[in-house]
Amino acid sequence: MRLTRPAAVLAAAALTLSLTGCFANPLESVVEGVIEDQTGVEVDVDGSGGASSVSLPEGWPGLPVPAGTITSAIASDGTFVLTILSESPDSVEAVAEELLASGYTEVSRADLGGLITLALSSPEWTVTLGWGIDPDTQETSITYGVSPANG
């Protein structure tokens, strides 16, 4: 079965996020390598199950990033997906405000009962943010997607 590029990115993202709590650090590079070999998607993930920091993927477009710890980063063909743990949802709102002040337009916002989603656009980029607060840890889990506007 051949996956299209968007399907491969989504499959890699889902697989990466599902594996982050399942493997110890020695297997981290093996998991990343398998995903990258099979999908062509650059992956960086913290496999420790903790909140160790992962760096921004190569080619990140220089957009602001919510304060917190990046726990996974995926890049493919100019599309990026980050997962971030933050102490406060205010860090997401601060990034949204910064993007709006720099010329982005809010396309949609929804509160889905504890999960908030926001889509913003500019002539160059489409940005999606999704976040919610973990009731046990009170940490804010953020998914941050950036893709070319014409892609």
Buried (B, 14 or more C-beta within 10 A) or exposed (E): EEBEBEEBBBBBBEBBBEBBEEBEEEEBEEBBEBBBEEBBBBBBBBBBEEBBEBEBBEEBEEBBBBBBBBBBBBBBBEBBBBBBBBEBBEBBBBBBEEBEEEEBEEEEEEEEEEEBBBBBBBEEBBBBBBBBBEEEEEBBBBBBBBBEEEE
